[in-house]
Amino acid sequence: MTTGNSPLEDTESAVLVSVAELQRQLEESLKQLSPERLKVVADFAAYLASAESEAATQELLAIPGLLERVKQNQTTSKAQYTSWRTLRADV
């Protein structure tokens, strides 16, 4: 009997289950920690989130010309924009 799921869908589903299980395990562990240890965990989690964010920023900055295009778009006059409502009246 086949479920019709592609290998990618199966992998994504397994990852979601794994993440949910890890989160559950983490919640259980956190309940057992002293306030001092909770502070350490919170600080470490903040550090990891910051490191992940920094890695994503560096990945974006590595795209040739991206920063220049963003800066150019920020300086584009609003008068040059067209409302999406006038472009797509059926939306």
Biopython code that builds the backbone (N, CA, C, O; Angstrom):
import numpy as np
from Bio.PDB.StructureBuilder import StructureBuilder

atoms = [
    (1, "MET", "N", (0.843, -1.182, 0.000)),
    (1, "MET", "CA", (0.000, 0.000, 0.000)),
    (1, "MET", "C", (0.881, 1.236, 0.000)),
    (1, "MET", "O", (1.804, 1.341, 0.808)),
    (2, "THR", "N", (0.609, 2.164, -0.891)),
    (2, "THR", "CA", (1.421, 3.371, -1.002)),
    (2, "THR", "C", (0.623, 4.588, -0.550)),
    (2, "THR", "O", (-0.592, 4.656, -0.735)),
    (3, "THR", "N", (1.322, 5.544, 0.044)),
    (3, "THR", "CA", (0.653, 6.741, 0.537)),
    (3, "THR", "C", (0.592, 7.819, -0.525)),
    (3, "THR", "O", (-0.170, 8.776, -0.384)),
    (4, "GLY", "N", (1.368, 7.692, -1.575)),
    (4, "GLY", "CA", (1.384, 8.686, -2.629)),
    (4, "GLY", "C", (2.277, 9.873, -2.311)),
    (4, "GLY", "O", (2.373, 10.804, -3.111)),
    (5, "ASN", "N", (2.928, 9.856, -1.162)),
    (5, "ASN", "CA", (3.830, 10.945, -0.802)),
    (5, "ASN", "C", (5.140, 10.792, -1.545)),
    (5, "ASN", "O", (5.635, 9.682, -1.744)),
    (6, "SER", "N", (5.689, 11.914, -1.949)),
    (6, "SER", "CA", (6.997, 11.897, -2.575)),
    (6, "SER", "C", (8.047, 11.750, -1.478)),
    (6, "SER", "O", (7.751, 11.992, -0.307)),
    (7, "PRO", "N", (9.264, 11.359, -1.838)),
    (7, "PRO", "CA", (10.327, 11.273, -0.829)),
    (7, "PRO", "C", (10.559, 12.605, -0.120)),
    (7, "PRO", "O", (10.875, 12.629, 1.070)),
    (8, "LEU", "N", (10.402, 13.717, -0.848)),
    (8, "LEU", "CA", (10.587, 15.038, -0.243)),
    (8, "LEU", "C", (9.510, 15.305, 0.805)),
    (8, "LEU", "O", (9.804, 15.820, 1.883)),
    (9, "GLU", "N", (8.257, 14.951, 0.486)),
    (9, "GLU", "CA", (7.167, 15.139, 1.443)),
    (9, "GLU", "C", (7.383, 14.272, 2.678)),
    (9, "GLU", "O", (7.136, 14.712, 3.801)),
    (10, "ASP", "N", (7.841, 13.046, 2.472)),
    (10, "ASP", "CA", (8.127, 12.163, 3.602)),
    (10, "ASP", "C", (9.231, 12.744, 4.482)),
    (10, "ASP", "O", (9.138, 12.698, 5.708)),
    (11, "THR", "N", (10.270, 13.288, 3.861)),
    (11, "THR", "CA", (11.380, 13.888, 4.601)),
    (11, "THR", "C", (10.905, 15.100, 5.380)),
    (11, "THR", "O", (11.241, 15.260, 6.553)),
    (12, "GLU", "N", (10.115, 15.966, 4.726)),
    (12, "GLU", "CA", (9.595, 17.157, 5.409)),
    (12, "GLU", "C", (8.717, 16.762, 6.586)),
    (12, "GLU", "O", (8.784, 17.376, 7.651)),
    (13, "SER", "N", (7.902, 15.749, 6.396)),
    (13, "SER", "CA", (7.029, 15.279, 7.468)),
    (13, "SER", "C", (7.849, 14.734, 8.627)),
    (13, "SER", "O", (7.533, 14.993, 9.789)),
    (14, "ALA", "N", (8.892, 13.987, 8.322)),
    (14, "ALA", "CA", (9.758, 13.434, 9.364)),
    (14, "ALA", "C", (10.471, 14.544, 10.119)),
    (14, "ALA", "O", (10.637, 14.463, 11.336)),
    (15, "VAL", "N", (10.889, 15.574, 9.406)),
    (15, "VAL", "CA", (11.566, 16.702, 10.053)),
    (15, "VAL", "C", (10.604, 17.414, 10.984)),
    (15, "VAL", "O", (10.977, 17.765, 12.103)),
    (16, "LEU", "N", (9.357, 17.636, 10.537)),
    (16, "LEU", "CA", (8.365, 18.299, 11.384)),
    (16, "LEU", "C", (8.082, 17.493, 12.639)),
    (16, "LEU", "O", (7.971, 18.057, 13.727)),
    (17, "VAL", "N", (7.965, 16.190, 12.498)),
    (17, "VAL", "CA", (7.741, 15.329, 13.657)),
    (17, "VAL", "C", (8.954, 15.398, 14.571)),
    (17, "VAL", "O", (8.808, 15.466, 15.792)),
    (18, "SER", "N", (10.133, 15.380, 14.000)),
    (18, "SER", "CA", (11.357, 15.446, 14.778)),
    (18, "SER", "C", (11.446, 16.774, 15.523)),
    (18, "SER", "O", (11.813, 16.797, 16.698)),
    (19, "VAL", "N", (11.119, 17.873, 14.861)),
    (19, "VAL", "CA", (11.155, 19.193, 15.494)),
    (19, "VAL", "C", (10.138, 19.240, 16.623)),
    (19, "VAL", "O", (10.441, 19.723, 17.714)),
    (20, "ALA", "N", (8.948, 18.748, 16.370)),
    (20, "ALA", "CA", (7.911, 18.747, 17.411)),
    (20, "ALA", "C", (8.359, 17.917, 18.610)),
    (20, "ALA", "O", (8.130, 18.300, 19.757)),
    (21, "GLU", "N", (8.985, 16.803, 18.348)),
    (21, "GLU", "CA", (9.469, 15.942, 19.441)),
    (21, "GLU", "C", (10.591, 16.633, 20.206)),
    (21, "GLU", "O", (10.623, 16.586, 21.436)),
    (22, "LEU", "N", (11.502, 17.267, 19.493)),
    (22, "LEU", "CA", (12.578, 17.999, 20.162)),
    (22, "LEU", "C", (12.028, 19.134, 21.023)),
    (22, "LEU", "O", (12.503, 19.361, 22.136)),
    (23, "GLN", "N", (11.036, 19.838, 20.509)),
    (23, "GLN", "CA", (10.433, 20.916, 21.288)),
    (23, "GLN", "C", (9.762, 20.369, 22.546)),
    (23, "GLN", "O", (9.850, 20.976, 23.613)),
    (24, "ARG", "N", (9.096, 19.229, 22.421)),
    (24, "ARG", "CA", (8.455, 18.610, 23.578)),
    (24, "ARG", "C", (9.504, 18.208, 24.607)),
    (24, "ARG", "O", (9.328, 18.448, 25.801)),
    (25, "GLN", "N", (10.593, 17.598, 24.150)),
    (25, "GLN", "CA", (11.664, 17.196, 25.054)),
    (25, "GLN", "C", (12.281, 18.407, 25.741)),
    (25, "GLN", "O", (12.578, 18.369, 26.935)),
    (26, "LEU", "N", (12.469, 19.470, 24.987)),
    (26, "LEU", "CA", (13.035, 20.685, 25.546)),
    (26, "LEU", "C", (12.120, 21.272, 26.620)),
    (26, "LEU", "O", (12.585, 21.673, 27.687)),
    (27, "GLU", "N", (10.830, 21.320, 26.334)),
    (27, "GLU", "CA", (9.879, 21.829, 27.326)),
    (27, "GLU", "C", (9.932, 21.016, 28.620)),
    (27, "GLU", "O", (9.895, 21.578, 29.715)),
    (28, "GLU", "N", (10.019, 19.710, 28.488)),
    (28, "GLU", "CA", (10.097, 18.850, 29.674)),
    (28, "GLU", "C", (11.381, 19.108, 30.455)),
    (28, "GLU", "O", (11.363, 19.162, 31.685)),
    (29, "SER", "N", (12.475, 19.264, 29.754)),
    (29, "SER", "CA", (13.749, 19.539, 30.418)),
    (29, "SER", "C", (13.742, 20.896, 31.097)),
    (29, "SER", "O", (14.264, 21.042, 32.202)),
    (30, "LEU", "N", (13.151, 21.892, 30.443)),
    (30, "LEU", "CA", (13.107, 23.236, 31.014)),
    (30, "LEU", "C", (12.343, 23.269, 32.341)),
    (30, "LEU", "O", (12.689, 24.030, 33.244)),
    (31, "LYS", "N", (11.317, 22.449, 32.449)),
    (31, "LYS", "CA", (10.518, 22.399, 33.683)),
    (31, "LYS", "C", (11.347, 21.945, 34.884)),
    (31, "LYS", "O", (11.000, 22.229, 36.030)),
    (32, "GLN", "N", (12.437, 21.242, 34.613)),
    (32, "GLN", "CA", (13.245, 20.678, 35.688)),
    (32, "GLN", "C", (14.424, 21.574, 36.092)),
    (32, "GLN", "O", (15.140, 21.259, 37.043)),
    (33, "LEU", "N", (14.625, 22.673, 35.384)),
    (33, "LEU", "CA", (15.791, 23.512, 35.637)),
    (33, "LEU", "C", (15.524, 24.582, 36.688)),
    (33, "LEU", "O", (14.402, 25.061, 36.857)),
    (34, "SER", "N", (16.591, 24.932, 37.382)),
    (34, "SER", "CA", (16.528, 26.031, 38.349)),
    (34, "SER", "C", (16.460, 27.350, 37.586)),
    (34, "SER", "O", (16.797, 27.393, 36.403)),
    (35, "PRO", "N", (16.030, 28.425, 38.245)),
    (35, "PRO", "CA", (16.000, 29.731, 37.566)),
    (35, "PRO", "C", (17.358, 30.140, 37.002)),
    (35, "PRO", "O", (17.425, 30.741, 35.930)),
    (36, "GLU", "N", (18.420, 29.828, 37.698)),
    (36, "GLU", "CA", (19.757, 30.179, 37.218)),
    (36, "GLU", "C", (20.085, 29.446, 35.923)),
    (36, "GLU", "O", (20.622, 30.028, 34.981)),
    (37, "ARG", "N", (19.753, 28.161, 35.895)),
    (37, "ARG", "CA", (20.020, 27.369, 34.685)),
    (37, "ARG", "C", (19.104, 27.811, 33.536)),
    (37, "ARG", "O", (19.518, 27.805, 32.376)),
    (38, "LEU", "N", (17.863, 28.192, 33.854)),
    (38, "LEU", "CA", (16.962, 28.702, 32.817)),
    (38, "LEU", "C", (17.539, 29.949, 32.160)),
    (38, "LEU", "O", (17.418, 30.132, 30.949)),
    (39, "LYS", "N", (18.160, 30.797, 32.958)),
    (39, "LYS", "CA", (18.785, 32.013, 32.438)),
    (39, "LYS", "C", (19.905, 31.646, 31.463)),
    (39, "LYS", "O", (20.040, 32.263, 30.407)),
    (40, "VAL", "N", (20.701, 30.645, 31.819)),
    (40, "VAL", "CA", (21.788, 30.196, 30.943)),
    (40, "VAL", "C", (21.218, 29.671, 29.623)),
    (40, "VAL", "O", (21.735, 29.978, 28.549)),
    (41, "VAL", "N", (20.146, 28.875, 29.716)),
    (41, "VAL", "CA", (19.521, 28.332, 28.506)),
    (41, "VAL", "C", (18.961, 29.467, 27.648)),
    (41, "VAL", "O", (19.125, 29.459, 26.428)),
    (42, "ALA", "N", (18.304, 30.437, 28.274)),
    (42, "ALA", "CA", (17.745, 31.568, 27.537)),
    (42, "ALA", "C", (18.842, 32.363, 26.841)),
    (42, "ALA", "O", (18.693, 32.754, 25.683)),
    (43, "ASP", "N", (19.927, 32.598, 27.535)),
    (43, "ASP", "CA", (21.056, 33.325, 26.933)),
    (43, "ASP", "C", (21.639, 32.551, 25.755)),
    (43, "ASP", "O", (21.947, 33.132, 24.714)),
    (44, "PHE", "N", (21.790, 31.242, 25.924)),
    (44, "PHE", "CA", (22.350, 30.416, 24.859)),
    (44, "PHE", "C", (21.407, 30.376, 23.656)),
    (44, "PHE", "O", (21.860, 30.441, 22.513)),
    (45, "ALA", "N", (20.103, 30.270, 23.904)),
    (45, "ALA", "CA", (19.131, 30.268, 22.808)),
    (45, "ALA", "C", (19.179, 31.592, 22.057)),
    (45, "ALA", "O", (19.106, 31.609, 20.828)),
    (46, "ALA", "N", (19.301, 32.694, 22.777)),
    (46, "ALA", "CA", (19.409, 34.012, 22.134)),
    (46, "ALA", "C", (20.678, 34.085, 21.291)),
    (46, "ALA", "O", (20.660, 34.626, 20.185)),
    (47, "TYR", "N", (21.777, 33.544, 21.810)),
    (47, "TYR", "CA", (23.035, 33.513, 21.059)),
    (47, "TYR", "C", (22.872, 32.707, 19.763)),
    (47, "TYR", "O", (23.310, 33.148, 18.701)),
    (48, "LEU", "N", (22.243, 31.528, 19.850)),
    (48, "LEU", "CA", (22.045, 30.695, 18.669)),
    (48, "LEU", "C", (21.158, 31.390, 17.639)),
    (48, "LEU", "O", (21.439, 31.337, 16.441)),
    (49, "ALA", "N", (20.092, 32.040, 18.097)),
    (49, "ALA", "CA", (19.201, 32.747, 17.180)),
    (49, "ALA", "C", (19.953, 33.882, 16.491)),
    (49, "ALA", "O", (19.779, 34.112, 15.294)),
    (50, "SER", "N", (20.781, 34.587, 17.245)),
    (50, "SER", "CA", (21.564, 35.681, 16.678)),
    (50, "SER", "C", (22.557, 35.153, 15.643)),
    (50, "SER", "O", (22.728, 35.749, 14.580)),
    (51, "ALA", "N", (23.200, 34.051, 15.955)),
    (51, "ALA", "CA", (24.169, 33.458, 15.025)),
    (51, "ALA", "C", (23.476, 33.007, 13.744)),
    (51, "ALA", "O", (24.022, 33.172, 12.653)),
    (52, "GLU", "N", (22.281, 32.442, 13.869)),
    (52, "GLU", "CA", (21.534, 32.005, 12.694)),
    (52, "GLU", "C", (21.139, 33.206, 11.842)),
    (52, "GLU", "O", (21.232, 33.167, 10.615)),
    (53, "SER", "N", (20.703, 34.260, 12.498)),
    (53, "SER", "CA", (20.319, 35.476, 11.800)),
    (53, "SER", "C", (21.522, 36.082, 11.077)),
    (53, "SER", "O", (21.407, 36.527, 9.935)),
    (54, "GLU", "N", (22.654, 36.097, 11.736)),
    (54, "GLU", "CA", (23.876, 36.634, 11.131)),
    (54, "GLU", "C", (24.275, 35.812, 9.908)),
    (54, "GLU", "O", (24.695, 36.368, 8.893)),
    (55, "ALA", "N", (24.146, 34.492, 10.003)),
    (55, "ALA", "CA", (24.487, 33.629, 8.867)),
    (55, "ALA", "C", (23.562, 33.920, 7.685)),
    (55, "ALA", "O", (24.009, 33.963, 6.539)),
    (56, "ALA", "N", (22.275, 34.119, 7.967)),
    (56, "ALA", "CA", (21.323, 34.437, 6.898)),
    (56, "ALA", "C", (21.653, 35.787, 6.274)),
    (56, "ALA", "O", (21.568, 35.942, 5.055)),
    (57, "THR", "N", (22.026, 36.756, 7.088)),
    (57, "THR", "CA", (22.406, 38.076, 6.584)),
    (57, "THR", "C", (23.619, 37.963, 5.680)),
    (57, "THR", "O", (23.646, 38.559, 4.603)),
    (58, "GLN", "N", (24.621, 37.208, 6.102)),
    (58, "GLN", "CA", (25.829, 37.044, 5.288)),
    (58, "GLN", "C", (25.509, 36.348, 3.973)),
    (58, "GLN", "O", (26.095, 36.668, 2.939)),
    (59, "GLU", "N", (24.578, 35.395, 4.010)),
    (59, "GLU", "CA", (24.173, 34.699, 2.787)),
    (59, "GLU", "C", (23.527, 35.685, 1.810)),
    (59, "GLU", "O", (23.801, 35.640, 0.610)),
    (60, "LEU", "N", (22.672, 36.572, 2.323)),
    (60, "LEU", "CA", (22.048, 37.573, 1.461)),
    (60, "LEU", "C", (23.071, 38.565, 0.919)),
    (60, "LEU", "O", (23.019, 38.936, -0.254)),
    (61, "LEU", "N", (23.997, 38.994, 1.766)),
    (61, "LEU", "CA", (25.012, 39.952, 1.331)),
    (61, "LEU", "C", (25.947, 39.359, 0.278)),
    (61, "LEU", "O", (26.580, 40.097, -0.477)),
    (62, "ALA", "N", (26.035, 38.043, 0.225)),
    (62, "ALA", "CA", (26.899, 37.383, -0.755)),
    (62, "ALA", "C", (26.281, 37.369, -2.151)),
    (62, "ALA", "O", (26.966, 37.048, -3.123)),
    (63, "ILE", "N", (24.993, 37.715, -2.266)),
    (63, "ILE", "CA", (24.345, 37.748, -3.579)),
    (63, "ILE", "C", (24.820, 39.007, -4.308)),
    (63, "ILE", "O", (24.596, 40.119, -3.831)),
    (64, "PRO", "N", (25.470, 38.838, -5.452)),
    (64, "PRO", "CA", (26.023, 39.988, -6.168)),
    (64, "PRO", "C", (24.951, 41.016, -6.531)),
    (64, "PRO", "O", (23.936, 40.678, -7.140)),
    (65, "GLY", "N", (25.187, 42.263, -6.153)),
    (65, "GLY", "CA", (24.304, 43.359, -6.533)),
    (65, "GLY", "C", (23.033, 43.501, -5.714)),
    (65, "GLY", "O", (22.275, 44.445, -5.936)),
    (66, "LEU", "N", (22.773, 42.606, -4.781)),
    (66, "LEU", "CA", (21.517, 42.658, -4.033)),
    (66, "LEU", "C", (21.405, 43.946, -3.210)),
    (66, "LEU", "O", (20.373, 44.615, -3.241)),
    (67, "LEU", "N", (22.449, 44.284, -2.487)),
    (67, "LEU", "CA", (22.404, 45.472, -1.640)),
    (67, "LEU", "C", (22.167, 46.726, -2.478)),
    (67, "LEU", "O", (21.401, 47.603, -2.077)),
    (68, "GLU", "N", (22.815, 46.816, -3.633)),
    (68, "GLU", "CA", (22.635, 47.966, -4.501)),
    (68, "GLU", "C", (21.201, 48.045, -5.012)),
    (68, "GLU", "O", (20.628, 49.132, -5.085)),
    (69, "ARG", "N", (20.612, 46.892, -5.370)),
    (69, "ARG", "CA", (19.220, 46.881, -5.848)),
    (69, "ARG", "C", (18.261, 47.306, -4.749)),
    (69, "ARG", "O", (17.305, 48.035, -5.013)),
    (70, "VAL", "N", (18.500, 46.862, -3.527)),
    (70, "VAL", "CA", (17.641, 47.251, -2.405)),
    (70, "VAL", "C", (17.743, 48.755, -2.176)),
    (70, "VAL", "O", (16.732, 49.434, -2.000)),
    (71, "LYS", "N", (18.971, 49.268, -2.180)),
    (71, "LYS", "CA", (19.153, 50.709, -1.988)),
    (71, "LYS", "C", (18.469, 51.494, -3.101)),
    (71, "LYS", "O", (17.843, 52.521, -2.841)),
    (72, "GLN", "N", (18.583, 51.017, -4.337)),
    (72, "GLN", "CA", (17.947, 51.686, -5.475)),
    (72, "GLN", "C", (16.431, 51.681, -5.301)),
    (72, "GLN", "O", (15.779, 52.694, -5.554)),
    (73, "ASN", "N", (15.871, 50.570, -4.879)),
    (73, "ASN", "CA", (14.428, 50.484, -4.688)),
    (73, "ASN", "C", (13.966, 51.408, -3.565)),
    (73, "ASN", "O", (12.862, 51.948, -3.626)),
    (74, "GLN", "N", (14.797, 51.595, -2.545)),
    (74, "GLN", "CA", (14.425, 52.478, -1.449)),
    (74, "GLN", "C", (14.394, 53.933, -1.889)),
    (74, "GLN", "O", (13.661, 54.741, -1.319)),
    (75, "THR", "N", (15.181, 54.267, -2.895)),
    (75, "THR", "CA", (15.230, 55.654, -3.360)),
    (75, "THR", "C", (14.249, 55.919, -4.502)),
    (75, "THR", "O", (14.143, 57.051, -4.975)),
    (76, "THR", "N", (13.536, 54.891, -4.946)),
    (76, "THR", "CA", (12.564, 55.065, -6.020)),
    (76, "THR", "C", (11.379, 55.867, -5.501)),
    (76, "THR", "O", (10.816, 55.554, -4.452)),
    (77, "SER", "N", (11.012, 56.889, -6.233)),
    (77, "SER", "CA", (9.886, 57.742, -5.857)),
    (77, "SER", "C", (8.593, 56.936, -5.853)),
    (77, "SER", "O", (8.357, 56.111, -6.735)),
    (78, "LYS", "N", (7.769, 57.185, -4.854)),
    (78, "LYS", "CA", (6.480, 56.489, -4.761)),
    (78, "LYS", "C", (5.612, 56.793, -5.977)),
    (78, "LYS", "O", (4.748, 55.992, -6.334)),
    (79, "ALA", "N", (5.831, 57.938, -6.615)),
    (79, "ALA", "CA", (5.061, 58.306, -7.802)),
    (79, "ALA", "C", (5.328, 57.340, -8.960)),
    (79, "ALA", "O", (4.520, 57.247, -9.884)),
    (80, "GLN", "N", (6.448, 56.628, -8.917)),
    (80, "GLN", "CA", (6.782, 55.683, -9.985)),
    (80, "GLN", "C", (6.115, 54.328, -9.781)),
    (80, "GLN", "O", (6.166, 53.473, -10.665)),
    (81, "TYR", "N", (5.493, 54.128, -8.629)),
    (81, "TYR", "CA", (4.818, 52.863, -8.361)),
    (81, "TYR", "C", (3.408, 52.901, -8.926)),
    (81, "TYR", "O", (2.814, 53.972, -9.056)),
    (82, "THR", "N", (2.880, 51.751, -9.258)),
    (82, "THR", "CA", (1.507, 51.616, -9.709)),
    (82, "THR", "C", (0.775, 50.735, -8.717)),
    (82, "THR", "O", (1.290, 49.693, -8.312)),
    (83, "SER", "N", (-0.405, 51.137, -8.326)),
    (83, "SER", "CA", (-1.202, 50.352, -7.386)),
    (83, "SER", "C", (-1.541, 49.000, -8.000)),
    (83, "SER", "O", (-1.921, 48.925, -9.168)),
    (84, "TRP", "N", (-1.409, 47.959, -7.236)),
    (84, "TRP", "CA", (-1.742, 46.628, -7.740)),
    (84, "TRP", "C", (-3.227, 46.545, -8.068)),
    (84, "TRP", "O", (-3.636, 45.740, -8.904)),
    (85, "ARG", "N", (-4.029, 47.370, -7.418)),
    (85, "ARG", "CA", (-5.478, 47.347, -7.692)),
    (85, "ARG", "C", (-5.760, 47.787, -9.126)),
    (85, "ARG", "O", (-6.685, 47.278, -9.758)),
    (86, "THR", "N", (-4.967, 48.734, -9.647)),
    (86, "THR", "CA", (-5.195, 49.174, -11.019)),
    (86, "THR", "C", (-4.619, 48.168, -12.023)),
    (86, "THR", "O", (-5.082, 48.079, -13.161)),
    (87, "LEU", "N", (-3.627, 47.431, -11.596)),
    (87, "LEU", "CA", (-3.041, 46.427, -12.476)),
    (87, "LEU", "C", (-3.917, 45.183, -12.559)),
    (87, "LEU", "O", (-4.096, 44.591, -13.623)),
    (88, "ARG", "N", (-4.462, 44.804, -11.394)),
    (88, "ARG", "CA", (-5.263, 43.580, -11.312)),
    (88, "ARG", "C", (-6.586, 43.892, -10.628)),
    (88, "ARG", "O", (-6.733, 43.686, -9.423)),
    (89, "ALA", "N", (-7.525, 44.377, -11.382)),
    (89, "ALA", "CA", (-8.836, 44.722, -10.827)),
    (89, "ALA", "C", (-9.606, 43.475, -10.375)),
    (89, "ALA", "O", (-10.546, 43.581, -9.587)),
    (90, "ASP", "N", (-9.214, 42.307, -10.866)),
    (90, "ASP", "CA", (-9.935, 41.067, -10.513)),
    (90, "ASP", "C", (-9.460, 40.454, -9.208)),
    (90, "ASP", "O", (-9.979, 39.419, -8.790)),
    (91, "VAL", "N", (-8.491, 41.065, -8.562)),
    (91, "VAL", "CA", (-7.940, 40.506, -7.327)),
    (91, "VAL", "C", (-8.679, 41.065, -6.136)),
    (91, "VAL", "O", (-8.366, 40.719, -4.997)),
]
sb = StructureBuilder()
sb.init_structure("model")
sb.init_model(0)
sb.init_chain("A")
sb.init_seg("    ")
for serial, (resi, resn, name, xyz) in enumerate(atoms, 1):
    if name == "N":
        sb.init_residue(resn, " ", resi, " ")
    sb.init_atom(name, np.array(xyz, "f"), 0.0, 1.0, " ", f" {name:<3s}", serial, name[0])
structure = sb.get_structure()
